[in-house]
Amino acid sequence: QKSKSATLLDCSRLAEFTGDVQLARGILTKARSFYCSDWKVWFESVLVEIRNNNHAKGYDIAARGLELHTGSGRLWATLVQLGQLVGGDELQTAALKRALRAVPKSGEVWCEGARIHLNPFSCTFDLHRSRRYLHFAARFTPQFGDSFIESIRLEVLSQWLLPIADYIWTKTRGCFTDDQAEGRNLSKYVADVYLAIAVARRGNSDEAQEV
């Protein structure tokens, strides 16, 4: 049975590669009907929808697949990822809570949780919590490479972007609320930004030389 489902997965990938997305979907629909016990046919179905920007359908397929495969960390992680695209922060956070209850030792799910808190444009931005989540991800699923990639992002944010953002916020807070603010305030603001970046670069360069 596994060999048959694997053959259908290969056929669907070939169909999508040649540009026939409808045929790929049809093959995967058949695979889900006859070989629903294989979580990979559900996962591949979700990936096809993601690649073709049909996120709502992908979310629905992932949710139905998880009714059968509650222990699949990859399916849960994909559901969390699609939650942001389909319903924003609220749906994504709800999906993450469900996923962690179902598969608390899935590194894929913990990594998705870390990504949620690594977005500086989201109200969920929290580097401390993201670091904890990445620690769990690497501990439970050390072979999952995404955890280490996200750890690099975490270090870039914490050592470079966050200090610069704090400096800019401190220096410019209230500078542009007055309608009568003069142009030299903006010039000073830009100069301070360049100064902060130069200081950060010099600091990293000195550390590298010491090493």
Backbone bond lengths (Angstrom), bond angles and torsions (degrees), N, CA, C in turn:
res aa  C-N    CA-C-N  psi(-1)  N-CA   C-N-CA  omega(-1)  CA-C   N-CA-C  phi
1 Q - - - 1.465 - - 1.527 111.30 -
2 K 1.333 116.42 -40.10 1.461 119.39 179.62 1.526 111.26 -65.42
3 S 1.344 116.09 -37.82 1.462 119.09 179.43 1.523 110.89 -66.13
4 K 1.342 116.87 -35.22 1.465 120.23 178.87 1.521 110.91 -68.75
5 S 1.318 116.51 -43.59 1.468 119.09 179.48 1.526 110.77 -66.43
6 A 1.335 116.50 -36.52 1.464 120.23 177.55 1.520 111.23 -64.41
7 T 1.346 116.80 -36.54 1.467 120.85 177.57 1.524 110.66 -64.98
8 L 1.323 116.58 -42.04 1.467 120.12 178.06 1.524 111.08 -64.60
9 L 1.317 117.01 -37.56 1.469 120.20 177.72 1.523 110.35 -62.78
10 D 1.319 116.91 -42.78 1.463 120.54 178.10 1.525 111.22 -63.72
11 C 1.320 116.83 -39.81 1.465 120.69 178.72 1.529 111.28 -63.98
12 S 1.333 115.97 -40.63 1.474 119.57 179.95 1.529 110.80 -66.63
13 R 1.325 116.63 -39.22 1.465 119.68 178.00 1.520 111.41 -64.34
14 L 1.342 115.78 -40.65 1.467 120.23 178.59 1.520 110.50 -64.33
15 A 1.335 116.76 -42.29 1.463 120.36 179.14 1.530 110.84 -62.85
16 E 1.318 116.84 -43.20 1.468 119.58 179.04 1.521 110.89 -66.74
17 F 1.317 117.27 -38.15 1.463 121.62 179.49 1.530 111.36 -61.80
18 T 1.327 116.42 -35.91 1.467 120.61 179.99 1.525 112.43 -83.91
19 G 1.337 116.57 -0.11 1.463 120.46 175.49 1.513 115.59 98.01
20 D 1.316 118.01 -0.09 1.463 120.80 -179.19 1.532 109.14 -96.19
21 V 1.324 115.58 80.67 1.466 120.89 -176.50 1.524 111.13 -68.05
22 Q 1.329 116.74 -36.12 1.464 119.92 -179.98 1.522 111.52 -62.97
23 L 1.327 116.33 -40.66 1.465 119.46 177.34 1.528 110.13 -64.99
24 A 1.341 116.20 -41.02 1.471 119.59 178.31 1.520 110.83 -60.23
25 R 1.328 116.46 -42.33 1.467 120.07 178.02 1.521 111.26 -64.27
26 G 1.331 116.33 -40.64 1.461 119.99 179.71 1.524 111.89 -62.49
27 I 1.324 116.10 -42.36 1.464 120.43 178.49 1.521 110.65 -62.82
28 L 1.329 116.28 -42.31 1.462 119.84 -178.92 1.529 111.45 -70.15
29 T 1.326 117.02 -32.64 1.467 119.64 175.17 1.525 110.27 -62.05
30 K 1.330 115.65 -42.81 1.469 120.01 176.59 1.523 110.71 -63.55
31 A 1.323 116.42 -41.27 1.468 120.48 -179.91 1.527 110.59 -62.52
32 R 1.337 117.22 -40.42 1.468 119.87 179.61 1.527 111.42 -68.85
33 S 1.322 116.55 -28.85 1.468 120.27 -179.59 1.526 111.71 -75.86
34 F 1.325 116.49 -43.44 1.465 120.30 -173.89 1.530 113.16 -94.05
35 Y 1.342 116.69 -26.55 1.468 119.30 -175.40 1.533 110.38 -130.78
36 C 1.336 114.82 48.31 1.463 120.04 -176.41 1.526 112.10 -66.29
37 S 1.331 117.16 -15.58 1.468 119.87 -178.91 1.524 112.42 -75.74
38 D 1.326 116.62 -9.86 1.467 121.19 178.23 1.526 108.59 -95.98
39 W 1.342 117.99 112.52 1.469 121.13 -176.33 1.531 111.89 -63.91
40 K 1.324 116.73 -22.49 1.460 119.62 -176.20 1.530 112.32 -67.69
41 V 1.337 117.66 -29.49 1.471 118.81 179.23 1.529 109.87 -69.17
42 W 1.324 116.74 -31.84 1.467 120.81 175.75 1.526 110.68 -72.08
43 F 1.312 115.09 -42.54 1.470 119.94 -179.65 1.525 111.01 -63.51
44 E 1.327 116.91 -44.24 1.463 120.44 179.24 1.530 110.78 -65.07
45 S 1.322 117.16 -36.66 1.466 120.89 177.24 1.525 111.26 -61.22
46 V 1.325 115.54 -41.10 1.473 120.20 178.26 1.528 110.25 -65.38
47 L 1.329 116.61 -42.98 1.467 120.19 -179.05 1.523 111.93 -62.06
48 V 1.337 117.01 -37.60 1.472 120.27 177.81 1.526 110.29 -60.68
49 E 1.325 116.77 -43.26 1.466 120.08 -180.00 1.523 111.57 -68.05
50 I 1.334 116.89 -36.88 1.463 119.77 177.87 1.523 110.44 -64.22
51 R 1.322 116.15 -45.51 1.473 120.12 -178.90 1.517 112.06 -64.21
52 N 1.325 117.11 -22.52 1.462 121.01 -179.40 1.532 112.65 -107.91
53 N 1.344 115.05 19.90 1.472 122.71 173.48 1.531 113.88 58.97
54 N 1.312 115.90 30.95 1.462 119.67 175.80 1.535 107.56 -109.01
55 H 1.330 114.65 71.34 1.458 120.21 -170.49 1.527 113.27 -69.03
56 A 1.321 117.15 -35.49 1.463 120.19 -179.16 1.528 110.68 -64.25
57 K 1.323 116.52 -42.57 1.469 119.68 178.60 1.528 110.26 -67.39
58 G 1.332 116.31 -39.59 1.455 119.87 177.64 1.524 111.39 -60.53
59 Y 1.331 116.00 -41.59 1.467 120.59 178.04 1.525 110.69 -61.89
60 D 1.336 116.47 -42.61 1.462 121.24 -179.43 1.529 111.12 -64.29
61 I 1.334 117.06 -42.94 1.473 120.47 179.41 1.530 110.50 -64.90
62 A 1.335 116.04 -41.77 1.474 119.36 178.61 1.527 110.90 -61.89
63 A 1.332 116.82 -41.67 1.465 120.70 -179.84 1.531 110.93 -64.07
64 R 1.331 116.55 -40.91 1.469 119.57 178.81 1.522 111.29 -69.54
65 G 1.321 116.59 -37.02 1.459 119.67 177.54 1.519 112.27 -64.17
66 L 1.328 116.18 -34.99 1.463 120.26 -179.09 1.522 112.80 -73.02
67 E 1.317 117.18 -16.65 1.460 119.26 173.51 1.524 110.62 -66.91
68 L 1.344 115.83 -27.63 1.466 121.20 179.09 1.520 112.20 -97.37
69 H 1.326 115.82 -32.28 1.470 120.62 -173.37 1.530 109.59 -123.29
70 T 1.303 115.87 69.98 1.464 120.65 -175.42 1.529 112.79 -67.49
71 G 1.319 117.43 -16.41 1.460 119.85 -178.01 1.518 114.20 -99.62
72 S 1.326 117.27 10.50 1.467 120.22 -178.69 1.530 110.60 -85.51
73 G 1.328 116.05 105.95 1.465 120.16 -179.16 1.521 112.84 -63.83
74 R 1.329 116.79 -36.18 1.467 119.03 -179.09 1.520 112.06 -67.19
75 L 1.317 116.39 -39.68 1.463 118.96 177.59 1.525 111.08 -65.18
76 W 1.322 116.32 -41.54 1.468 119.98 178.31 1.526 110.51 -63.46
77 A 1.335 116.32 -43.63 1.469 120.03 -179.59 1.522 110.99 -62.03
78 T 1.341 116.76 -38.86 1.461 120.81 178.38 1.521 111.03 -67.65
79 L 1.330 116.78 -37.69 1.465 120.12 177.22 1.528 110.32 -62.26
80 V 1.323 116.77 -41.93 1.467 120.97 178.18 1.522 110.41 -62.65
81 Q 1.313 115.59 -44.48 1.463 120.35 -179.63 1.527 111.47 -61.64
82 L 1.332 116.59 -44.34 1.464 120.90 -179.10 1.528 112.01 -72.21
83 G 1.333 116.77 -23.04 1.455 119.64 179.27 1.518 112.36 -56.98
84 Q 1.330 116.97 -38.76 1.462 121.22 179.01 1.521 111.22 -65.12
85 L 1.326 116.54 -41.44 1.462 121.26 -176.62 1.525 112.31 -74.06
86 V 1.328 116.43 -28.60 1.461 120.21 -176.55 1.529 112.06 -92.18
87 G 1.341 116.47 -42.89 1.468 118.91 -173.53 1.509 116.17 -132.20
88 G 1.335 117.72 9.21 1.457 120.30 176.99 1.517 113.43 79.23
89 D 1.335 115.74 -164.54 1.465 122.05 -174.56 1.525 112.91 -59.75
90 E 1.325 116.68 -39.03 1.469 120.14 -175.04 1.524 111.24 -64.48
91 L 1.335 116.99 -48.46 1.463 120.49 -179.55 1.525 110.63 -67.20
92 Q 1.323 116.85 -38.08 1.459 119.92 -179.79 1.531 111.29 -65.29
93 T 1.315 117.07 -43.25 1.461 120.95 179.04 1.527 111.15 -63.69
94 A 1.335 116.23 -40.39 1.464 120.13 177.91 1.529 110.78 -63.89
95 A 1.339 116.16 -40.92 1.468 120.28 178.73 1.523 110.87 -65.04
96 L 1.322 116.98 -38.52 1.463 120.47 179.14 1.524 111.12 -64.14
97 K 1.323 117.34 -42.72 1.465 120.91 179.49 1.527 110.57 -62.06
98 R 1.330 116.85 -42.52 1.466 121.04 177.87 1.525 110.59 -63.45
99 A 1.333 115.77 -42.22 1.464 120.60 -177.77 1.528 111.32 -64.52
100 L 1.325 116.92 -43.08 1.463 120.12 -178.39 1.526 111.71 -68.61
101 R 1.335 116.96 -29.11 1.471 119.29 174.80 1.530 110.83 -71.18
102 A 1.341 115.98 -35.71 1.465 120.20 -176.07 1.530 112.12 -80.29
103 V 1.339 116.44 -43.16 1.478 120.29 -176.71 1.537 109.15 -133.65
104 P 1.325 117.65 73.65 1.468 120.85 -174.89 1.523 114.57 -67.01
105 K 1.337 117.55 -12.51 1.462 120.12 -179.81 1.526 112.24 -111.89
106 S 1.320 116.32 25.02 1.458 120.60 178.20 1.529 110.05 -92.71
107 G 1.328 117.20 115.00 1.456 121.08 178.00 1.516 112.28 -63.54
108 E 1.350 117.18 -32.22 1.463 120.54 178.93 1.524 111.29 -62.15
109 V 1.328 115.89 -42.12 1.469 119.62 -179.21 1.527 110.91 -69.49
110 W 1.339 116.85 -43.33 1.462 119.51 178.72 1.531 110.60 -61.78
111 C 1.322 116.56 -35.56 1.464 120.01 178.81 1.529 110.88 -66.09
112 E 1.333 117.15 -40.61 1.463 119.87 176.99 1.528 110.34 -63.71
113 G 1.337 116.09 -37.61 1.458 119.22 176.35 1.514 111.44 -61.84
114 A 1.334 116.09 -39.44 1.468 120.07 178.11 1.521 110.85 -63.80
115 R 1.324 116.90 -39.48 1.473 120.60 179.67 1.526 111.41 -61.01
116 I 1.332 115.48 -37.42 1.465 119.75 179.50 1.527 110.49 -56.81
117 H 1.329 116.31 -40.97 1.465 121.20 -175.00 1.536 112.60 -91.00
118 L 1.339 116.87 3.24 1.466 120.08 177.53 1.523 112.79 -98.23
119 N 1.313 117.13 -1.29 1.463 120.65 -178.91 1.524 110.03 -87.01
120 P 1.352 118.27 108.09 1.465 120.13 -176.53 1.523 113.60 -69.57
121 F 1.330 117.72 -10.92 1.460 121.02 179.75 1.530 112.02 -97.74
122 S 1.327 116.33 6.82 1.459 120.34 -179.42 1.530 109.97 -109.54
123 C 1.323 115.62 152.77 1.472 120.31 177.58 1.532 110.99 -70.77
124 T 1.329 117.07 -10.11 1.466 120.69 179.14 1.532 111.99 -92.01
125 F 1.320 118.41 5.16 1.469 122.32 -177.09 1.529 110.14 -58.60
126 D 1.341 115.80 120.61 1.468 120.99 -177.12 1.526 108.16 -159.06
127 L 1.323 116.86 98.98 1.461 120.73 -175.83 1.523 112.13 -67.79
128 H 1.318 117.18 -35.09 1.467 120.20 179.95 1.521 110.49 -63.49
129 R 1.313 116.68 -46.21 1.464 119.97 179.62 1.530 110.94 -67.30
130 S 1.313 116.45 -38.59 1.465 120.15 178.12 1.524 111.14 -61.03
131 R 1.328 116.74 -40.24 1.468 120.45 178.51 1.535 110.81 -62.78
132 R 1.319 117.39 -40.78 1.465 120.86 177.62 1.518 110.68 -63.34
133 Y 1.318 117.14 -43.85 1.464 121.03 -179.17 1.529 111.20 -63.48
134 L 1.320 116.88 -40.89 1.462 119.93 179.51 1.530 110.88 -67.64
135 H 1.320 116.49 -32.30 1.467 119.95 175.27 1.524 110.22 -61.76
136 F 1.336 116.83 -44.95 1.460 120.54 178.37 1.520 111.14 -65.75
137 A 1.342 116.90 -39.58 1.465 120.72 -179.12 1.522 110.95 -61.14
138 A 1.338 116.44 -46.23 1.470 120.65 -179.52 1.524 111.14 -68.83
139 R 1.311 116.62 -30.61 1.467 119.84 -178.79 1.525 111.46 -74.60
140 F 1.344 117.13 -43.57 1.458 120.17 -175.21 1.528 112.73 -82.08
141 T 1.337 117.25 -35.29 1.472 120.45 -179.34 1.522 108.64 -134.91
142 P 1.326 117.87 75.00 1.471 120.60 -175.37 1.522 113.95 -65.03
143 Q 1.343 117.61 -21.00 1.456 119.64 -179.23 1.530 112.85 -81.71
144 F 1.337 117.31 -4.35 1.465 120.96 -179.13 1.524 109.20 -83.72
145 G 1.329 116.35 106.27 1.467 121.44 -172.05 1.511 115.25 -66.75
146 D 1.350 118.17 -25.49 1.463 120.15 -177.93 1.524 112.12 -59.89
147 S 1.324 116.60 -30.50 1.467 119.68 -178.90 1.521 111.23 -61.78
148 F 1.314 116.80 -37.23 1.459 120.57 -178.79 1.533 111.06 -76.42
149 I 1.337 116.29 -33.41 1.466 119.63 175.30 1.526 110.22 -64.64
150 E 1.337 116.36 -43.72 1.465 119.90 179.05 1.528 111.01 -67.28
151 S 1.332 117.17 -28.54 1.469 120.14 176.42 1.521 110.78 -65.39
152 I 1.325 116.73 -35.16 1.465 120.51 176.11 1.526 109.91 -65.81
153 R 1.327 116.25 -43.86 1.477 119.95 176.66 1.526 110.67 -58.18
154 L 1.327 115.56 -41.77 1.464 120.66 -180.00 1.526 110.97 -59.85
155 E 1.329 116.81 -44.04 1.458 120.02 -178.89 1.528 111.32 -68.01
156 V 1.327 117.21 -38.19 1.473 120.56 177.14 1.520 110.11 -61.52
157 L 1.335 115.73 -44.26 1.467 119.45 -179.67 1.521 111.90 -66.43
158 S 1.315 116.72 -43.84 1.465 119.95 -174.07 1.522 112.46 -76.02
159 Q 1.344 118.54 -34.91 1.457 120.97 -175.37 1.526 113.79 -94.30
160 W 1.345 117.18 -22.52 1.462 119.57 -177.54 1.521 112.59 -115.48
161 L 1.307 116.25 -65.71 1.459 119.45 -168.93 1.524 113.36 -70.20
162 L 1.335 116.96 -41.17 1.462 118.76 -178.00 1.531 112.83 -64.61
163 P 1.345 119.19 -45.97 1.474 118.53 177.04 1.528 112.77 -60.38
164 I 1.328 116.95 -40.10 1.464 120.09 179.19 1.523 110.32 -66.05
165 A 1.351 116.37 -42.62 1.465 119.72 179.61 1.526 110.84 -63.28
166 D 1.351 116.99 -40.88 1.470 120.44 177.76 1.525 110.81 -62.36
167 Y 1.334 116.40 -41.02 1.470 120.94 -179.58 1.533 110.35 -63.60
168 I 1.342 115.04 -46.10 1.466 119.74 -179.11 1.529 110.34 -63.20
169 W 1.322 116.34 -42.98 1.470 120.12 -178.98 1.528 111.03 -63.14
170 T 1.322 116.62 -42.31 1.458 120.69 -179.53 1.521 111.37 -64.88
171 K 1.332 116.14 -42.54 1.458 120.47 -175.51 1.522 113.25 -75.28
172 T 1.329 117.07 -29.18 1.470 119.03 -171.57 1.517 113.31 -109.57
173 R 1.318 117.91 0.86 1.452 119.72 -178.06 1.536 110.68 -58.85
174 G 1.310 116.13 119.21 1.458 121.33 177.99 1.515 115.03 83.56
175 C 1.320 117.83 -1.92 1.469 119.15 -176.45 1.517 112.71 -68.60
176 F 1.323 117.92 -30.12 1.460 120.39 -171.49 1.520 113.28 -115.81
177 T 1.318 116.14 21.21 1.460 119.13 177.70 1.521 111.54 -85.54
178 D 1.314 116.87 -20.93 1.466 121.39 -178.11 1.519 109.65 -86.99
179 D 1.321 116.92 127.65 1.463 120.91 179.62 1.521 112.03 -62.86
180 Q 1.330 116.66 -21.62 1.464 120.89 -177.80 1.529 112.35 -92.66
181 A 1.351 116.85 9.35 1.467 119.35 -177.73 1.524 109.94 -58.90
182 E 1.309 116.23 136.17 1.447 120.77 -177.03 1.525 111.34 -87.74
183 G 1.335 116.17 161.32 1.450 121.85 -177.47 1.508 113.16 -62.85
184 R 1.317 118.53 -25.44 1.460 119.66 -177.99 1.529 111.46 -67.08
185 N 1.358 117.66 -24.38 1.455 119.66 175.41 1.520 111.14 -63.23
186 L 1.334 116.49 -42.18 1.451 120.72 178.80 1.526 110.35 -65.85
187 S 1.335 116.71 -39.87 1.461 119.99 178.75 1.519 110.86 -62.71
188 K 1.321 116.47 -41.89 1.465 120.45 178.80 1.523 110.72 -66.39
189 Y 1.304 115.91 -36.66 1.466 120.98 178.11 1.533 110.33 -60.48
190 V 1.329 116.37 -49.01 1.462 120.67 179.93 1.528 110.48 -62.60
191 A 1.333 116.92 -41.66 1.465 120.65 179.43 1.525 110.84 -62.13
192 D 1.324 117.35 -39.89 1.464 120.94 178.90 1.525 111.55 -64.86
193 V 1.331 115.75 -36.90 1.464 119.41 178.26 1.520 110.45 -62.95
194 Y 1.332 116.23 -47.72 1.465 119.85 179.12 1.526 111.45 -62.09
195 L 1.311 116.21 -36.93 1.455 120.31 178.79 1.526 110.84 -64.10
196 A 1.319 116.63 -44.17 1.460 120.80 179.76 1.529 111.42 -61.73
197 I 1.333 116.92 -41.99 1.465 120.91 178.97 1.520 110.44 -65.87
198 A 1.346 116.92 -41.58 1.465 120.65 -179.74 1.527 111.05 -63.72
199 V 1.326 116.65 -40.60 1.455 120.51 179.36 1.529 110.42 -64.22
200 A 1.328 115.84 -42.78 1.468 119.62 179.44 1.522 111.24 -63.32
201 R 1.319 116.71 -42.42 1.462 120.29 179.13 1.523 111.23 -64.23
202 R 1.328 116.50 -43.07 1.461 120.53 -179.08 1.528 110.38 -63.07
203 G 1.343 115.95 -40.53 1.444 120.17 179.37 1.519 112.29 -62.33
204 N 1.339 116.20 -43.47 1.462 119.19 179.01 1.516 111.78 -67.89
205 S 1.333 116.31 -35.84 1.462 120.32 179.34 1.521 111.01 -65.27
206 D 1.343 116.29 -42.20 1.464 120.50 179.07 1.524 111.18 -63.95
207 E 1.344 116.75 -40.20 1.446 120.30 179.03 1.518 110.86 -63.77
208 A 1.334 116.57 -40.30 1.469 120.24 179.59 1.503 111.91 -64.01
209 Q 1.344 116.63 -38.75 1.455 120.28 179.66 1.523 110.89 -66.90
210 E 1.330 116.27 -37.55 1.468 120.19 179.33 1.524 110.74 -64.53
211 V 1.361 115.21 -38.48 1.459 119.13 178.94 1.529 111.18 -67.34
